[in-house]
Amino acid sequence: MTRSPATPLPPPKARRRLRETAALTQTQLATRVGVTPGIVRAWESGRTTPRGRKREAYARLLKTLAEEEAARQAKHKQQEPQEQQEQQKPDEKQESAPAPVPKLEPESKPEPQSDAKPAPEPESEPAPEPAPVALTPAQAFDALYAFSAPALVRQTFLLTGRREQARESVERAFQAAWERWPEVARDRDPVGWVRATAYEYALSPWQRFRPRHRHPEPPPADPGDRTLLNTLLRLPPQHRRTLVLYDGVGLDLPETAAETEASTPATASRLLHAREAVAGRLPALADPQVLHRRLTELASNERLRAAEPPAVRRGGERRARLRTRAAIAFTVALIGTTALTVRTAPTHYEPPISPGQAVRGVPHRVAPGALSDEELELRQKLRDQMQDGPERLLPRPE
C-alpha cells in the first residue's frame, strides 16, 4: 500500500510573512487551523512540520492567504496608473491658466524683535552606516563557540554530573558542527543544533563502558548543590533532559518537544514527572521559578572551562583525517582480501572426501609365505599331469 505525497508547503519564513501580511496573529491562525498557538509558532520557526489533516488545512489556509495577497497586489498595480493620470490632469489645467498678476503693496519696515530666534540650521544628513564585515568560516565558528560554549558546558554538567564529560561532549558537538559548517551556519538556531548534539553525546549509553566513567569525580562542595545534583542524576535521562531544557535553559514546551524529538503531550508528561520527583526530595523547589534559579546557581558554582576555539577546530580536523585514513585503509584491505579470494578460489566443484572410519570384526589379511616341501611337491605334480582329457574325468582303478 503506497502513501499519497504530502501537500507541499511554503518555507517557514514565507508562512510567517503570509500570516503577517494578512494581519493575523498566531492565535487567530491557530484557531482557524484547529491547533494551539505554540504549534503554529513551531511551524513558522521550522522546528516541526504539520502532518495529516492539519497539514492539508494549513496548506489550504496559506494558499488562500497567498491568493488574497496576489489579488491585493494586482489591484494596487491597476490603481497606480489611474492615480498618476488624475495627478497629471490638474497639472495640465494649471499650466494652461494665465498666471495671476501679483498685487503691489507698500513696503513695510520690519519691526525690531529683540527676542527673535535665529533661523534653524539645516539638518545634516545622517552618516551612512558602515557596511557589515564579512566573516570567514573560521571567524564565524570562533564567534559562535565563544558565545555559547561556556553556557553549554554548564548545562551538560547538569545532565551528566561530570565536568570532564561535559566539556568533551560540547567539544565533540562543535567539532561535528565544524564538519557540517555550511549547514549549521545557515540553520535558524545554530546554538540549538550544537546543544542537541552535545546532549545526545553526553547521554549516550556507551559512556558507561568507558574507563573514565568507573572513577567518580568529586561532588560539589555545597551540600545543597550536592543534593540537587544527585536528585537530577536519579531521574531518567529523557526526563532529566526535558527538565534542564524547560526549567534550566528556558525553552517553551513546543521547542523542548522538538529538540527532544517527542510529542508535546509526552514532553509535558515528562516535565511533570521530573518536577514531582525533584519536589518529593526537595520540597523547597516545588516552585518552577525557584527551581530555575537553583539550577542556574548549581551550574554557575562549578568551575567549568572550555577549550579555545582554534584547538577545537584543529581537533575536529585531525579526527576527520584519522577517520578518512581508517576508511581508506579498510577499503584497501577489503579490496585486497576480495582479490586474493578470487585468485585462490577453485574454478569447479570438488566433492569433499569423507573421513576414514575404523572397521572392526574383519580378520587381517595374511600375506602368503614360503611353500613347504609338501606344497612344492603337490604343485609340481599338478603341473606334470594333464590339465584336460578323459583321464581327469574317469577314476582309475587301483
SULPE-V769607 format. One record per backbone hydrogen bond with DSSP energy under -1.0 kcal/mol. NH is the residue of the N-H (numbers start at 1). CO is the residue of the C=O. Records with the same first field share a line. If there is no record, write none. Layout:
# SULPE-V769607
NH: CO + CO
This chain:
# SULPE-V769607
15: 11
16: 12
17: 13
18: 14
19: 15
20: 16
21: 17
22: 18
23: 20
24: 19
29: 25
30: 26
31: 27
32: 28
33: 29
34: 30
35: 30
40: 36
41: 37
42: 38
43: 39
44: 40
45: 41
47: 42
48: 42
56: 52
57: 53
58: 54
59: 55
60: 56
61: 57
62: 58
63: 59
64: 60
65: 61
66: 62
67: 63
68: 64
69: 65
70: 66
71: 67
72: 68
73: 69
74: 70
75: 71
76: 72
77: 73
78: 74
79: 75
80: 76
83: 79
84: 80
85: 81
86: 82
87: 83
88: 84
89: 85
90: 86
92: 88
93: 89
94: 90
95: 91
96: 92
97: 93
140: 136
141: 137
142: 138
143: 139
144: 140
145: 141
146: 142
147: 143
148: 144
149: 145
152: 148
153: 149
154: 150
155: 151
156: 152
157: 153
158: 154
160: 156
161: 157
166: 162
167: 163
168: 164
169: 165
170: 166
171: 167
172: 168
173: 169
174: 170
175: 171
176: 172
177: 173
178: 174
179: 175
180: 176
181: 178
184: 180
185: 181
186: 182
193: 189
194: 190
195: 191
196: 192
197: 193
198: 194
199: 195
200: 196
201: 197
202: 198
203: 199
207: 204
209: 206
210: 207
214: 211
226: 222
227: 223
228: 224
229: 225
230: 226
231: 227
232: 228
233: 229
234: 230
235: 232
240: 236
241: 237
242: 238
243: 239
244: 240
245: 241
246: 242
247: 243
249: 244
250: 245
251: 245
256: 252
257: 253
258: 254
259: 255
260: 256
262: 257
267: 263
268: 264
269: 265
270: 266
271: 267
272: 268
273: 269
274: 270
275: 271
276: 272
277: 273
278: 274
279: 275
280: 276
281: 277
282: 278
285: 282
286: 283
291: 287
292: 288
293: 289
294: 290
295: 291
296: 292
297: 293
298: 294
299: 295
300: 296
301: 297
304: 302
312: 308
313: 309
314: 310
315: 311
316: 312
317: 313
318: 314
319: 315
320: 316
321: 317
322: 318
323: 319
324: 320
325: 321
326: 322
327: 323
328: 324
329: 325
330: 326
331: 327
332: 328
333: 329
334: 330
335: 331
336: 332
337: 333
338: 334
339: 335
340: 336
341: 337
342: 338
343: 339
344: 340
345: 341
376: 372
377: 373
378: 374
379: 375
380: 376
381: 377
382: 378
383: 379
384: 380
385: 381
392: 389
393: 390
394: 390
